[in-house]
Amino acid sequence: MGNALRFLYGECCNPQPEGSIGPHVTVGLSALSRDLFQFETTGQVPEGLNQHVQSSKKTQANWYTKILAAWKEARPPPSNAEEAARLIVETLKRHHKVDVEGLLTFYGLPNPTTPIQVQVPIAGEPTHKWSEGLKYELHTLQVNAKDVADGDTINVYVDTKNAREAANVPISVKEAMIQRREARARRDYKTADALNKQITTAGYRVFDASSTGHQDVLAHKYRIRLRGVDTPESQMPYGKEAKQVLLNLVEGKSLRVLVYDQDRYGRTVADIYSKSVFVQEVLLKKGCAWHYTAYDQRPELARWEKEARAARVGLWASSNPEKPWEWRKTKREGGG
């Protein structure tokens, strides 16, 4: 087994002796994710599966090949047991029902006879924080100041040990990471830098042990566009102030990110919470943003903007501040 695969075993799973994936002792999404990775690297299906299904190991291997391909193609990949079960049922719909049910039982996954339900609000949270269209949730590493681009755009990083992320890290990235570590150990910093560039280009980042305090962390980068608000661009009046308010809210914090969409620039459109504080709410109430009604119709966001206008706070101290979408249109057309 290659070094990159040894690394992922050590970082994401409990290693099993080479040549066998060992007895199956866990259930759920993390167990399925682990077994898919092990199948990709060893070609072996889990021991004990025969007790739950009737088909041969050759057929079982065919299942895992199909499930692995479907998992990689899913956007986003499964984030909970219900979504994983539905992916299995849909992928193996032409196979024997008894085998599919046996596979679900093996992993302790539900038989998805009802629609998938998104996560429910945490007790005590205002209802405005949850609405239709939620796709999945991310929990980020701590945010660095340099990752705040402007008042409504931010780069965040998610640890790839997360089950959603672990199954989708390209093998080339895993290999580059372990090779980078080895290069740094022998003080070959030129090679390490080249490998780091390879990782970064693929959309990932390595946080070294010196910064994390315990071990190297491979993280997936997401460029987040705050949902439902539009702040002044950096070159516009109050653009720098809006960025500073966002920075004050997120710097050094691990964020909760609720993902709803992807925009035409490839950014992830999301609501962000910093220690239970709804970031867009603060931006609107401080007069740092417009409610972006072209893409969002939530009444509470409209109300917060209206309250800030009435109080003449932030950008509303000006009688007629230029709208950022009109400013961008003028720039695109060559004016200004």
MOQUI-V603567 format. One record per residue. N is the residue number from 1. PSI is psi in radians with two decimals (none if undefined). Layout:
((N & PSI) (N & PSI))
//
This chain:
((1 & 2.39) (2 & 2.86) (3 & -0.69) (4 & -0.65) (5 & -0.66) (6 & -0.72) (7 & -0.80) (8 & -0.65) (9 & -0.81) (10 & -0.59) (11 & -0.66) (12 & -0.43) (13 & 3.03) (14 & 2.00) (15 & 2.52) (16 & 2.74) (17 & 2.48) (18 & 2.39) (19 & -0.20) (20 & 2.47) (21 & 0.05) (22 & 3.06) (23 & 2.60) (24 & 1.96) (25 & 0.02) (26 & 2.82) (27 & 3.00) (28 & -3.01) (29 & -0.74) (30 & -0.64) (31 & -0.75) (32 & -0.78) (33 & -0.79) (34 & -0.80) (35 & -0.58) (36 & -0.72) (37 & -0.78) (38 & -0.63) (39 & -0.71) (40 & -0.58) (41 & -0.40) (42 & -0.35) (43 & 0.14) (44 & 2.48) (45 & 2.79) (46 & 2.53) (47 & 2.54) (48 & -0.25) (49 & -0.56) (50 & -0.45) (51 & -0.22) (52 & -0.27) (53 & 2.88) (54 & -0.38) (55 & 2.84) (56 & 2.91) (57 & -0.53) (58 & -0.74) (59 & -0.69) (60 & -0.73) (61 & -0.63) (62 & -0.69) (63 & -0.87) (64 & -0.58) (65 & -0.79) (66 & -0.76) (67 & -0.72) (68 & -0.77) (69 & -0.75) (70 & -0.67) (71 & -0.76) (72 & -0.53) (73 & -0.34) (74 & 2.35) (75 & 1.67) (76 & 2.87) (77 & 2.89) (78 & 2.43) (79 & -0.07) (80 & 3.05) (81 & -0.68) (82 & -0.76) (83 & -0.68) (84 & -0.73) (85 & -0.74) (86 & -0.67) (87 & -0.74) (88 & -0.82) (89 & -0.75) (90 & -0.70) (91 & -0.62) (92 & 0.47) (93 & -0.34) (94 & 0.01) (95 & 2.97) (96 & 2.31) (97 & -0.70) (98 & -0.60) (99 & -0.73) (100 & -0.77) (101 & -0.63) (102 & -0.67) (103 & -0.72) (104 & -0.74) (105 & -0.69) (106 & -0.67) (107 & 0.05) (108 & 0.52) (109 & 2.59) (110 & 2.68) (111 & 1.94) (112 & 1.44) (113 & -0.13) (114 & 2.76) (115 & 2.59) (116 & 2.40) (117 & 2.36) (118 & 2.91) (119 & 2.57) (120 & 2.80) (121 & 2.59) (122 & 2.49) (123 & 2.28) (124 & -0.20) (125 & 2.45) (126 & 2.55) (127 & -0.35) (128 & -0.28) (129 & -0.17) (130 & 2.32) (131 & 3.02) (132 & 2.62) (133 & -0.02) (134 & 2.21) (135 & -0.85) (136 & 3.01) (137 & 2.45) (138 & 2.61) (139 & 2.08) (140 & 2.89) (141 & 3.00) (142 & 2.44) (143 & 2.36) (144 & 2.59) (145 & -0.65) (146 & -0.20) (147 & -0.05) (148 & 1.89) (149 & -0.79) (150 & -2.81) (151 & -0.27) (152 & 0.27) (153 & 2.35) (154 & 2.48) (155 & 2.33) (156 & 2.80) (157 & 2.38) (158 & 2.23) (159 & 2.26) (160 & 0.00) (161 & -0.26) (162 & 2.41) (163 & -0.68) (164 & -0.72) (165 & -0.68) (166 & -0.66) (167 & -0.13) (168 & 0.07) (169 & 2.15) (170 & 2.49) (171 & -0.63) (172 & -0.59) (173 & -0.74) (174 & -0.76) (175 & -0.74) (176 & -0.63) (177 & -0.81) (178 & -0.62) (179 & -0.64) (180 & -0.76) (181 & -0.73) (182 & -0.69) (183 & -0.72) (184 & -0.60) (185 & -0.58) (186 & 0.19) (187 & 0.54) (188 & 1.34) (189 & -0.43) (190 & -0.82) (191 & -0.72) (192 & -0.72) (193 & -0.69) (194 & -0.70) (195 & -0.65) (196 & -0.68) (197 & -0.68) (198 & -0.76) (199 & -0.78) (200 & -0.72) (201 & -0.55) (202 & -0.06) (203 & 0.39) (204 & 2.96) (205 & 2.47) (206 & 2.15) (207 & 1.98) (208 & 2.78) (209 & -0.56) (210 & -0.48) (211 & -0.47) (212 & -0.38) (213 & -0.07) (214 & -1.00) (215 & 2.86) (216 & 2.48) (217 & 2.20) (218 & 2.17) (219 & 2.55) (220 & 2.31) (221 & 2.34) (222 & 2.31) (223 & 1.97) (224 & 2.29) (225 & 2.05) (226 & 2.25) (227 & 2.30) (228 & 0.02) (229 & 2.75) (230 & 2.06) (231 & 2.80) (232 & 2.46) (233 & 2.78) (234 & -0.57) (235 & -0.11) (236 & 2.77) (237 & 2.33) (238 & 0.11) (239 & -0.78) (240 & -0.63) (241 & -0.71) (242 & -0.74) (243 & -0.71) (244 & -0.66) (245 & -0.78) (246 & -0.76) (247 & -0.76) (248 & -0.54) (249 & -0.58) (250 & -0.36) (251 & 2.27) (252 & 0.10) (253 & 2.61) (254 & 2.19) (255 & 2.68) (256 & 2.13) (257 & 2.08) (258 & 1.99) (259 & 2.30) (260 & -0.48) (261 & 3.12) (262 & 2.33) (263 & 3.14) (264 & -0.23) (265 & 0.09) (266 & 0.12) (267 & 2.59) (268 & 2.12) (269 & 2.13) (270 & 2.76) (271 & 2.48) (272 & 2.41) (273 & 2.27) (274 & 1.84) (275 & 0.89) (276 & 0.00) (277 & 2.20) (278 & 1.92) (279 & -0.79) (280 & -0.60) (281 & -0.78) (282 & -0.77) (283 & -0.75) (284 & -0.77) (285 & -0.48) (286 & 0.03) (287 & 0.60) (288 & -0.07) (289 & 2.75) (290 & 2.61) (291 & 2.13) (292 & 1.37) (293 & -0.30) (294 & -0.42) (295 & -0.04) (296 & 2.30) (297 & 0.31) (298 & 2.18) (299 & -0.54) (300 & -0.60) (301 & -0.70) (302 & -0.69) (303 & -0.72) (304 & -0.68) (305 & -0.77) (306 & -0.71) (307 & -0.71) (308 & -0.70) (309 & -0.83) (310 & -0.61) (311 & -0.12) (312 & 0.82) (313 & 2.70) (314 & -2.32) (315 & -0.32) (316 & -0.03) (317 & -0.42) (318 & 2.50) (319 & -0.52) (320 & 1.22) (321 & 2.49) (322 & 2.35) (323 & 2.38) (324 & -0.60) (325 & -0.55) (326 & -0.65) (327 & -0.75) (328 & -0.69) (329 & -0.74) (330 & -0.74) (331 & -0.74) (332 & -0.59) (333 & 0.06) (334 & 0.13) (335 & 2.97) (336 & none))
//
